[in-house]
Amino acid sequence: MADKSGRLSCEDKETATEGNEKDHSTRRVNTGITAESLYLTLAMWMEMFPEQCTSLGDSLSSDLTKEADKSTDFYRKIGCVLVQQNASFVAVDWSRDGVHGLARMLVKHHGKTTGCSVFVSRKPCTYCAKLLVKAGVIAVSYPPVEPEFLNSKEEKRVGILFDAGGITQNIFVPQIRTDLVTMAEEELVAQGISLNDIREYTEKVLRRFWSEDYVKRMSGDITKQTYSEFENFVKWLVRIYIPLERSKFRCFSSTGEPATEEKIIRNFDPENNKYQEQIAKHLLGLAAMTIQRTVEPKTGVGCVILKDHDIVAVGWNDFPSNIIEEDFHNASDQERDKRYPFFVHAEQNALLMRNTTDVTGGIIFVTKTPCHECTPLVKLSGIGTVVLANKLEPIKERYRLNYEVFREEVEKRSFLCFEMIKIQDWKCIHVN
């Protein structure tokens, strides 16, 4: 935490650590990231949302956007997340089309912002700060990186606005358990990804966000500790993206032949459209991050719903109430059958908690093939395109889940399905 001056102290750092430990003790199946850290991570990830005709690397190196009114002041692109007082996710957005990310999100979700908290990838500018106050937001969280604004005069104006609105500023680095990062690195190396590649992507993210001079001004004598935590966070972030970056999409066809334009209309085509491929990978990365909040890490699933280029829902599998979750805290792996009927699946969570009524024609990005419970609901909602982070292959599980229902619906053309294939496997497919 930080006071309203925006300065992060050592005492604040200890409090944040205690908060993480408390979260782990009350939520024992959590895999290593608190809700607050996850939301800040999502905001920073959305700042890196790919622009038209860019790759991740290009997006990382481009951090300035200019206002549509041709103002002489420049502003950095930001990502942001809106959260209710009970920590329930409301919305996620990012700067685009000449509109600041926070301004876009607050206006789009007017009437839902009073009493909410905002997580943003950089300290907001005056323009966004006054909207936060007017919208009734009570807390703003951001990492110790350079702010959205480049004009030093804005620092004082933002402080005045936050004081006037009684907005609490929380400044922290997302906390990721070290063993999570180490484990992810080992998995990537096992997949044939070199340590040099891992370091290259890590350095790109660090170059985008990290400024030692700015952190010193904000944080005083804890720069070394802050950098270590930030580097740990970036390494975890990069390890989620690299497997996606090393993959391609293919439109599923039960015959093994590519689905042609005559057979089905592709409004979203990550197989042939490079920009849409980057969007698909970025949103699957977003879905993968949410798995860190699942109550069942061994079978964690995350998903994102996109409608008209807006993210309208994010979901992961969870218990429907804390009371039920508490009952299963000490359940063993052998008792998973008893826990399974109580799970709310990622797709179900997203559809129930979406921030718009109509998702007809939308796209769902999911880290695992939908099961027999979720497939009819996705179909009922009018979502027409499903993008998977895996190949659409037969899945056999002993927990009473049927995945053939989804495949049958795809074959009936209820959905247009894009499956993700590793590049080495893709090459083998085309060679054969």
C-alpha positions in Angstrom: 0.0 0.0 0.0 1.0 3.7 -0.3 -0.3 6.8 1.3 -2.0 9.5 -0.8 1.3 11.1 -1.7 2.0 7.9 -3.7 5.1 6.9 -1.9 5.8 3.2 -1.3 7.4 2.6 2.1 9.2 -0.4 3.6 6.3 -0.7 6.1 3.9 -0.8 3.2 5.9 -3.6 1.5 5.7 -5.7 4.7 2.0 -5.1 4.9 1.6 -6.2 1.3 3.6 -9.4 2.0 1.4 -10.1 5.1 -1.7 -9.7 2.9 -0.4 -12.3 0.4 0.3 -14.7 3.2 -3.1 -14.2 4.7 -4.7 -14.8 1.3 -2.8 -18.1 0.9 -3.8 -19.3 4.4 -7.5 -18.7 3.8 -7.4 -19.9 0.2 -5.1 -22.8 0.3 -5.7 -24.1 -3.2 -4.6 -20.8 -4.7 -1.6 -21.3 -6.9 0.5 -18.3 -6.1 -1.1 -14.9 -6.9 -3.5 -12.8 -4.9 -6.6 -11.2 -6.6 -5.0 -7.7 -6.3 -1.8 -8.9 -8.0 -3.7 -10.7 -10.7 -5.8 -7.6 -11.5 -2.7 -5.4 -11.7 -1.0 -8.0 -13.9 -4.0 -8.0 -16.3 -3.8 -4.2 -16.5 -0.2 -4.3 -17.5 -0.8 -7.1 -20.0 -3.6 -5.1 -21.6 -1.2 -2.1 -22.0 0.7 -4.4 -24.3 -2.4 -5.3 -26.4 -1.1 -5.5 -30.0 -1.7 -2.7 -32.4 -2.7 -3.2 -36.0 0.1 -5.0 -37.9 2.3 -5.4 -34.9 3.8 -8.3 -33.0 4.5 -8.6 -29.3 8.0 -7.2 -29.8 6.7 -4.2 -31.8 4.0 -3.6 -29.1 6.6 -3.7 -26.3 8.8 -1.0 -28.0 5.9 1.4 -28.7 4.7 3.1 -25.5 3.4 6.5 -26.5 0.0 7.4 -27.9 -1.0 10.9 -29.0 -4.4 12.3 -28.3 -6.9 12.6 -31.2 -7.2 16.3 -30.7 -3.5 16.7 -31.7 -2.6 18.0 -28.2 1.1 18.9 -27.7 1.2 16.6 -24.7 1.9 12.9 -25.2 0.5 10.1 -23.1 1.6 6.5 -22.7 -0.7 3.8 -23.6 -2.2 2.1 -20.5 -4.3 -1.0 -19.6 -6.9 -0.9 -16.8 -9.2 -3.2 -14.8 -12.4 -2.2 -12.9 -13.3 -4.2 -9.8 -16.2 -4.1 -7.4 -15.8 -3.7 -3.6 -16.2 -7.5 -3.2 -13.2 -8.0 -5.6 -15.5 -9.2 -8.4 -14.2 -8.4 -11.9 -16.3 -5.8 -13.8 -14.3 -4.8 -16.9 -10.9 -4.5 -18.6 -9.8 -2.1 -21.3 -6.8 -0.3 -22.8 -5.9 3.0 -24.6 -7.0 2.9 -28.3 -8.6 4.9 -31.0 -7.3 8.2 -29.5 -9.1 7.6 -26.2 -7.3 7.0 -22.9 -7.9 3.5 -21.4 -9.4 4.7 -18.1 -11.6 7.3 -19.8 -12.9 4.7 -22.2 -13.6 2.2 -19.4 -15.3 4.6 -17.1 -17.6 6.1 -19.7 -18.5 2.7 -21.2 -19.4 1.3 -17.7 -21.1 4.4 -16.3 -23.4 3.6 -13.4 -21.3 0.7 -12.3 -18.2 2.6 -11.0 -19.3 4.0 -7.7 -17.4 2.4 -4.9 -15.2 0.4 -7.3 -11.5 0.1 -7.4 -9.3 0.5 -10.5 -6.1 -1.3 -11.3 -4.1 0.5 -14.0 -0.7 -0.1 -15.6 0.6 3.4 -14.9 -0.4 6.3 -12.6 -3.3 8.1 -14.4 -3.0 11.6 -15.9 -5.1 14.6 -14.9 -7.7 13.9 -17.6 -8.3 10.4 -16.2 -8.0 11.4 -12.6 -10.8 13.8 -12.7 -13.1 11.2 -14.3 -12.1 8.7 -11.6 -13.2 11.2 -8.9 -16.5 12.0 -10.7 -17.2 8.3 -11.3 -17.0 7.6 -7.5 -14.0 5.3 -7.7 -12.5 4.8 -4.2 -9.1 3.3 -4.9 -6.5 3.3 -7.6 -3.6 0.7 -7.8 -0.6 0.9 -10.1 3.0 -0.3 -10.3 6.0 1.8 -9.5 6.7 2.7 -13.1 6.7 5.9 -15.2 3.2 7.4 -15.2 0.7 7.7 -18.1 1.7 11.4 -18.5 5.0 12.9 -19.6 4.3 16.4 -18.4 5.8 16.8 -14.9 3.2 19.5 -14.0 0.5 16.8 -14.0 1.9 15.0 -10.9 0.7 17.8 -8.6 -2.7 18.2 -10.3 -3.4 14.4 -10.0 -2.5 14.6 -6.3 -5.0 17.4 -5.8 -7.7 15.5 -7.5 -7.1 12.2 -5.6 -7.1 14.1 -2.3 -10.3 15.9 -3.2 -12.0 12.7 -4.2 -10.7 10.7 -1.2 -9.1 8.2 -3.6 -6.6 5.8 -2.0 -3.5 5.2 -4.0 -2.0 1.7 -3.8 1.5 1.3 -5.3 2.9 -2.2 -5.6 4.5 -4.8 -7.8 2.4 -8.0 -8.5 3.6 -10.7 -6.1 4.5 -14.0 -7.9 5.8 -16.9 -5.9 9.4 -17.6 -6.9 8.8 -21.4 -7.3 6.1 -20.6 -9.9 8.7 -18.8 -12.0 11.3 -21.5 -11.6 8.8 -24.2 -12.5 7.6 -22.3 -15.6 11.2 -21.9 -16.8 11.9 -25.6 -16.4 8.8 -26.4 -18.4 9.8 -24.1 -21.2 13.3 -25.5 -21.5 11.8 -29.0 -21.6 9.7 -27.8 -24.6 13.0 -26.8 -26.4 12.8 -23.1 -25.7 16.3 -21.7 -25.0 17.2 -19.5 -22.0 18.4 -16.9 -24.4 14.9 -16.6 -25.9 13.4 -16.3 -22.4 15.9 -13.6 -21.5 15.2 -11.7 -24.7 11.4 -11.4 -24.1 12.1 -10.6 -20.4 14.3 -7.7 -21.3 11.7 -6.4 -23.8 9.1 -6.2 -21.1 11.5 -4.7 -18.6 12.5 -2.0 -21.1 8.9 -1.0 -21.5 8.1 -0.6 -17.8 11.2 -0.2 -15.7 12.8 3.1 -15.0 15.3 3.0 -12.2 15.3 6.8 -11.9 11.5 7.0 -11.5 11.4 4.1 -9.0 14.1 5.8 -6.9 12.1 9.0 -6.8 9.0 7.0 -5.7 10.4 4.3 -3.5 13.6 5.7 -1.9 15.9 3.0 -0.6 14.0 -0.2 -1.6 14.8 0.0 -5.3 16.8 -3.3 -5.2 14.0 -5.2 -3.6 11.4 -3.7 -5.9 13.5 -4.5 -9.0 13.9 -8.2 -7.8 10.1 -8.5 -7.4 9.4 -6.8 -10.7 11.9 -9.0 -12.5 10.3 -12.1 -11.0 6.9 -10.8 -12.2 8.1 -10.1 -15.7 9.7 -13.6 -16.0 6.4 -15.2 -15.1 4.5 -12.9 -17.6 6.9 -13.8 -20.4 6.7 -17.5 -19.7 3.0 -17.4 -20.3 3.4 -15.7 -23.7 6.3 -17.7 -25.2 4.4 -20.9 -25.8 1.6 -18.9 -27.4 4.1 -17.0 -29.6 5.6 -20.4 -30.8 2.2 -21.6 -32.0 -0.2 -21.1 -34.9 -4.0 -21.4 -35.3 -5.9 -23.8 -37.6 -9.6 -23.8 -38.4 -10.8 -27.2 -37.3 -12.2 -29.5 -39.9 -13.3 -33.1 -39.0 -12.1 -34.2 -42.5 -8.6 -32.9 -42.0 -9.0 -30.5 -44.9 -9.0 -26.8 -44.3 -12.5 -25.2 -43.9 -13.0 -23.1 -47.0 -14.7 -19.7 -47.3 -17.5 -21.4 -49.2 -18.3 -23.7 -46.3 -18.2 -21.1 -43.5 -17.9 -17.4 -43.1 -14.9 -16.2 -41.0 -15.5 -12.9 -39.4 -12.5 -13.6 -37.2 -9.7 -15.5 -38.8 -6.5 -16.0 -36.7 -5.3 -18.6 -39.1 -4.9 -16.2 -42.1 -5.1 -12.7 -40.6 -1.8 -11.8 -38.8 -3.3 -9.1 -36.6 -6.2 -11.3 -35.5 -3.6 -14.0 -34.7 -1.8 -11.6 -32.4 -5.2 -10.7 -30.7 -6.0 -14.3 -30.2 -2.7 -15.1 -28.6 -2.9 -12.0 -26.4 -6.4 -12.9 -25.1 -5.4 -16.6 -24.6 -2.5 -15.2 -22.5 -5.0 -13.2 -20.5 -7.1 -16.3 -20.0 -4.0 -18.3 -18.9 -3.2 -15.7 -16.3 -6.6 -16.0 -14.7 -5.9 -19.7 -14.0 -3.7 -18.5 -11.1 -6.9 -17.7 -9.2 -8.7 -21.0 -9.8 -9.6 -23.1 -6.8 -8.4 -26.2 -8.7 -4.9 -25.5 -10.1 -4.5 -29.1 -11.5 -7.4 -28.6 -13.9 -7.4 -24.8 -14.1 -9.3 -23.2 -17.0 -9.5 -19.6 -18.0 -11.5 -17.8 -20.7 -12.2 -14.4 -22.2 -15.2 -13.3 -24.3 -14.7 -10.7 -27.0 -17.6 -8.8 -28.6 -17.0 -6.0 -31.2 -13.4 -5.6 -30.2 -14.4 -5.2 -26.5 -13.6 -7.7 -23.7 -17.0 -8.2 -22.1 -16.1 -11.1 -19.8 -13.2 -12.9 -18.1 -13.7 -16.1 -16.1 -12.0 -19.0 -14.4 -13.3 -22.1 -12.7 -14.3 -21.5 -9.1 -16.6 -22.5 -6.3 -20.0 -20.6 -6.2 -19.4 -19.5 -2.6 -16.7 -19.2 0.0 -18.7 -21.4 2.4 -18.5 -24.3 -0.1 -14.9 -23.6 -0.8 -14.1 -23.8 2.9 -15.7 -27.2 3.1 -13.2 -28.6 0.6 -10.0 -26.9 1.8 -8.6 -30.2 3.2 -9.9 -32.5 0.5 -7.4 -34.9 -1.0 -6.8 -35.6 -4.7 -8.7 -38.8 -4.2 -11.8 -36.8 -3.2 -11.9 -34.7 -6.4 -15.0 -36.5 -7.5 -16.8 -35.1 -4.5 -15.6 -31.6 -5.3 -16.3 -31.6 -9.0 -20.1 -31.1 -8.9 -19.6 -27.9 -6.9 -17.3 -26.2 -9.5 -18.5 -23.3 -11.6 -16.6 -23.7 -14.9 -14.6 -20.8 -16.5 -17.1 -20.5 -19.4 -20.0 -20.5 -16.9 -18.4 -17.9 -14.8 -17.7 -15.6 -17.7 -21.2 -15.9 -19.2 -22.8 -15.3 -15.8 -20.6 -12.3 -14.9 -20.3 -10.7 -18.4 -20.8 -6.9 -18.5 -23.1 -6.8 -21.5 -26.4 -8.7 -22.2 -25.9 -9.5 -25.9 -22.8 -11.5 -26.9 -24.4 -12.8 -30.1 -21.6 -13.1 -32.7 -19.0 -12.9 -30.0 -15.7 -14.9 -29.7 -14.7 -17.0 -26.7 -11.0 -17.7 -26.0 -10.6 -20.6 -23.7 -7.6 -22.6 -22.5 -9.3 -25.9 -22.7 -12.0 -27.5 -24.9 -15.5 -26.8 -23.5 -17.2 -29.7 -21.8 -20.8 -31.0 -22.1 -22.0 -28.5 -19.4 -20.5 -25.4 -21.0 -21.0 -26.1 -24.7 -24.9 -25.7 -24.7 -24.5 -22.4 -22.7 -22.0 -21.0 -25.2 -24.3 -22.0 -28.0 -27.3 -20.5 -26.2 -25.5 -17.2 -25.8 -25.1 -16.8 -29.5 -21.3 -17.0 -29.5 -20.2 -18.2 -32.9 -16.4 -18.5 -32.7 -14.3 -20.5 -30.2 -10.5 -20.2 -30.1 -8.7 -22.9 -28.1 -5.3 -23.0 -26.6 -5.0 -26.6 -27.5 -5.7 -29.0 -30.4 -9.3 -30.2 -30.6 -8.5 -33.9 -29.8 -10.5 -36.5 -27.9 -10.1 -35.9 -24.1 -10.7 -38.7 -21.6 -11.2 -37.8 -18.0 -12.6 -39.8 -15.1 -14.5 -36.9 -13.6 -17.7 -37.3 -15.6 -16.9 -34.6 -18.2 -17.8 -35.2 -21.8 -15.9 -33.2 -24.4 -17.3 -34.9 -27.5 -20.4 -32.7 -27.3 -18.3 -29.7 -28.3 -16.7 -31.5 -31.2 -20.1 -32.6 -32.4 -21.4 -29.1 -32.4 -18.3 -27.9 -34.3 -18.9 -30.6 -36.9 -22.6 -29.4 -37.2 -21.3 -25.9 -37.8 -22.8 -24.5 -34.6 -19.3 -23.0 -34.0 -16.3 -22.0 -36.0 -13.4 -23.4 -34.0 -9.8 -22.5 -34.2 -7.4 -24.9 -32.5 -3.8 -23.9 -31.5 -1.0 -26.0 -32.8 2.7 -25.8 -31.9 4.8 -24.5 -34.8 6.9 -27.7 -35.0 3.6 -29.8 -35.2 2.2 -27.3 -37.8 5.3 -27.9 -40.0 4.8 -31.6 -39.8 1.2 -31.3 -40.7 2.0 -29.3 -43.8 4.9 -31.4 -44.9 2.7 -34.5 -44.7 
